[in-house]
Amino acid sequence: MSLSKFITNISFIFLFICAEATSAEINITTSIRPLQLLAQAIIEDRGTVRTLIDAQDSAHDFTLTPSDRLNFETADSTAMD
């Protein structure tokens, strides 16, 4: 991931959290575990972060399933690599 794309993703998550500060719970879907850890550190206990690709799986062999699509539709924000 390029540095500019990384900064854009983090900035978007941060701005989204600031805008949703009064809302109940934030739901974020990420593509890989490092983005999940980063998003979770930012939102702390104000929401949940789901990852599409498990830590032991390869992103190169990943196939999107209907439940993954549902995770995207129900997420308030996404962070993809």
Rosetta constraint file for C-alpha pairs under 8 A:
AtomPair CA 1 CA 5 HARMONIC 6.58 0.50
AtomPair CA 1 CA 6 HARMONIC 6.57 0.50
AtomPair CA 1 CA 81 HARMONIC 6.16 0.50
AtomPair CA 2 CA 6 HARMONIC 6.23 0.50
AtomPair CA 3 CA 7 HARMONIC 6.14 0.50
AtomPair CA 4 CA 8 HARMONIC 6.08 0.50
AtomPair CA 5 CA 9 HARMONIC 6.20 0.50
AtomPair CA 6 CA 10 HARMONIC 6.29 0.50
AtomPair CA 7 CA 11 HARMONIC 5.93 0.50
AtomPair CA 8 CA 12 HARMONIC 6.06 0.50
AtomPair CA 9 CA 13 HARMONIC 6.31 0.50
AtomPair CA 9 CA 79 HARMONIC 6.06 0.50
AtomPair CA 9 CA 80 HARMONIC 7.82 0.50
AtomPair CA 10 CA 14 HARMONIC 6.14 0.50
AtomPair CA 10 CA 39 HARMONIC 7.79 0.50
AtomPair CA 11 CA 15 HARMONIC 6.06 0.50
AtomPair CA 12 CA 16 HARMONIC 5.96 0.50
AtomPair CA 13 CA 17 HARMONIC 6.18 0.50
AtomPair CA 13 CA 39 HARMONIC 7.21 0.50
AtomPair CA 13 CA 77 HARMONIC 7.31 0.50
AtomPair CA 13 CA 79 HARMONIC 7.88 0.50
AtomPair CA 14 CA 18 HARMONIC 6.33 0.50
AtomPair CA 14 CA 42 HARMONIC 7.16 0.50
AtomPair CA 15 CA 19 HARMONIC 6.18 0.50
AtomPair CA 16 CA 20 HARMONIC 6.10 0.50
AtomPair CA 16 CA 77 HARMONIC 7.79 0.50
AtomPair CA 17 CA 21 HARMONIC 5.92 0.50
AtomPair CA 17 CA 26 HARMONIC 7.69 0.50
AtomPair CA 17 CA 43 HARMONIC 6.94 0.50
AtomPair CA 20 CA 26 HARMONIC 7.63 0.50
AtomPair CA 24 CA 46 HARMONIC 7.68 0.50
AtomPair CA 25 CA 46 HARMONIC 5.59 0.50
AtomPair CA 25 CA 47 HARMONIC 4.67 0.50
AtomPair CA 25 CA 48 HARMONIC 7.57 0.50
AtomPair CA 26 CA 43 HARMONIC 7.97 0.50
AtomPair CA 26 CA 46 HARMONIC 6.24 0.50
AtomPair CA 26 CA 47 HARMONIC 4.28 0.50
AtomPair CA 26 CA 48 HARMONIC 6.33 0.50
AtomPair CA 26 CA 76 HARMONIC 6.34 0.50
AtomPair CA 27 CA 47 HARMONIC 5.64 0.50
AtomPair CA 27 CA 48 HARMONIC 5.06 0.50
AtomPair CA 27 CA 49 HARMONIC 5.97 0.50
AtomPair CA 27 CA 50 HARMONIC 7.80 0.50
AtomPair CA 27 CA 74 HARMONIC 7.72 0.50
AtomPair CA 27 CA 75 HARMONIC 5.05 0.50
AtomPair CA 27 CA 76 HARMONIC 5.22 0.50
AtomPair CA 27 CA 77 HARMONIC 6.71 0.50
AtomPair CA 28 CA 39 HARMONIC 7.79 0.50
AtomPair CA 28 CA 47 HARMONIC 7.82 0.50
AtomPair CA 28 CA 48 HARMONIC 6.34 0.50
AtomPair CA 28 CA 49 HARMONIC 4.74 0.50
AtomPair CA 28 CA 50 HARMONIC 6.28 0.50
AtomPair CA 28 CA 75 HARMONIC 5.30 0.50
AtomPair CA 28 CA 76 HARMONIC 5.82 0.50
AtomPair CA 28 CA 77 HARMONIC 4.85 0.50
AtomPair CA 28 CA 78 HARMONIC 5.48 0.50
AtomPair CA 28 CA 79 HARMONIC 7.51 0.50
AtomPair CA 29 CA 36 HARMONIC 7.80 0.50
AtomPair CA 29 CA 49 HARMONIC 5.70 0.50
AtomPair CA 29 CA 50 HARMONIC 4.73 0.50
AtomPair CA 29 CA 51 HARMONIC 5.77 0.50
AtomPair CA 29 CA 52 HARMONIC 7.21 0.50
AtomPair CA 29 CA 71 HARMONIC 6.79 0.50
AtomPair CA 29 CA 72 HARMONIC 6.53 0.50
AtomPair CA 29 CA 75 HARMONIC 5.98 0.50
AtomPair CA 29 CA 77 HARMONIC 6.51 0.50
AtomPair CA 29 CA 78 HARMONIC 4.80 0.50
AtomPair CA 29 CA 79 HARMONIC 6.44 0.50
AtomPair CA 30 CA 35 HARMONIC 6.11 0.50
AtomPair CA 30 CA 36 HARMONIC 5.72 0.50
AtomPair CA 30 CA 49 HARMONIC 7.15 0.50
AtomPair CA 30 CA 50 HARMONIC 6.10 0.50
AtomPair CA 30 CA 51 HARMONIC 4.81 0.50
AtomPair CA 30 CA 52 HARMONIC 6.33 0.50
AtomPair CA 30 CA 78 HARMONIC 5.59 0.50
AtomPair CA 30 CA 79 HARMONIC 4.66 0.50
AtomPair CA 30 CA 80 HARMONIC 5.66 0.50
AtomPair CA 31 CA 35 HARMONIC 7.18 0.50
AtomPair CA 31 CA 36 HARMONIC 7.79 0.50
AtomPair CA 31 CA 51 HARMONIC 5.54 0.50
AtomPair CA 31 CA 52 HARMONIC 5.09 0.50
AtomPair CA 31 CA 53 HARMONIC 5.96 0.50
AtomPair CA 31 CA 79 HARMONIC 6.56 0.50
AtomPair CA 31 CA 80 HARMONIC 5.00 0.50
AtomPair CA 31 CA 81 HARMONIC 6.36 0.50
AtomPair CA 32 CA 36 HARMONIC 6.49 0.50
AtomPair CA 32 CA 51 HARMONIC 5.91 0.50
AtomPair CA 32 CA 52 HARMONIC 6.63 0.50
AtomPair CA 32 CA 53 HARMONIC 5.51 0.50
AtomPair CA 32 CA 54 HARMONIC 7.18 0.50
AtomPair CA 32 CA 55 HARMONIC 7.37 0.50
AtomPair CA 32 CA 59 HARMONIC 7.82 0.50
AtomPair CA 32 CA 80 HARMONIC 7.49 0.50
AtomPair CA 32 CA 81 HARMONIC 7.27 0.50
AtomPair CA 33 CA 37 HARMONIC 6.24 0.50
AtomPair CA 33 CA 51 HARMONIC 6.32 0.50
AtomPair CA 33 CA 53 HARMONIC 7.29 0.50
AtomPair CA 33 CA 54 HARMONIC 6.93 0.50
AtomPair CA 33 CA 55 HARMONIC 5.94 0.50
AtomPair CA 34 CA 38 HARMONIC 6.29 0.50
AtomPair CA 35 CA 39 HARMONIC 6.02 0.50
AtomPair CA 35 CA 79 HARMONIC 6.82 0.50
AtomPair CA 35 CA 80 HARMONIC 7.76 0.50
AtomPair CA 36 CA 40 HARMONIC 5.96 0.50
AtomPair CA 36 CA 49 HARMONIC 6.16 0.50
AtomPair CA 36 CA 50 HARMONIC 6.92 0.50
AtomPair CA 36 CA 51 HARMONIC 6.24 0.50
AtomPair CA 37 CA 41 HARMONIC 6.15 0.50
AtomPair CA 38 CA 42 HARMONIC 6.40 0.50
AtomPair CA 39 CA 43 HARMONIC 6.22 0.50
AtomPair CA 39 CA 49 HARMONIC 7.01 0.50
AtomPair CA 40 CA 44 HARMONIC 5.51 0.50
AtomPair CA 40 CA 45 HARMONIC 8.00 0.50
AtomPair CA 40 CA 48 HARMONIC 7.38 0.50
AtomPair CA 40 CA 49 HARMONIC 6.21 0.50
AtomPair CA 43 CA 47 HARMONIC 6.48 0.50
AtomPair CA 52 CA 68 HARMONIC 6.58 0.50
AtomPair CA 53 CA 57 HARMONIC 6.28 0.50
AtomPair CA 53 CA 58 HARMONIC 7.45 0.50
AtomPair CA 53 CA 59 HARMONIC 6.58 0.50
AtomPair CA 53 CA 62 HARMONIC 7.04 0.50
AtomPair CA 57 CA 61 HARMONIC 7.77 0.50
AtomPair CA 57 CA 62 HARMONIC 7.62 0.50
AtomPair CA 58 CA 62 HARMONIC 6.49 0.50
AtomPair CA 64 CA 68 HARMONIC 6.00 0.50
AtomPair CA 64 CA 69 HARMONIC 7.13 0.50
AtomPair CA 65 CA 69 HARMONIC 6.46 0.50
AtomPair CA 66 CA 70 HARMONIC 6.30 0.50
AtomPair CA 67 CA 71 HARMONIC 6.29 0.50
AtomPair CA 68 CA 72 HARMONIC 6.50 0.50
AtomPair CA 69 CA 73 HARMONIC 6.37 0.50
AtomPair CA 70 CA 74 HARMONIC 6.17 0.50
AtomPair CA 71 CA 75 HARMONIC 5.98 0.50
AtomPair CA 72 CA 78 HARMONIC 7.26 0.50
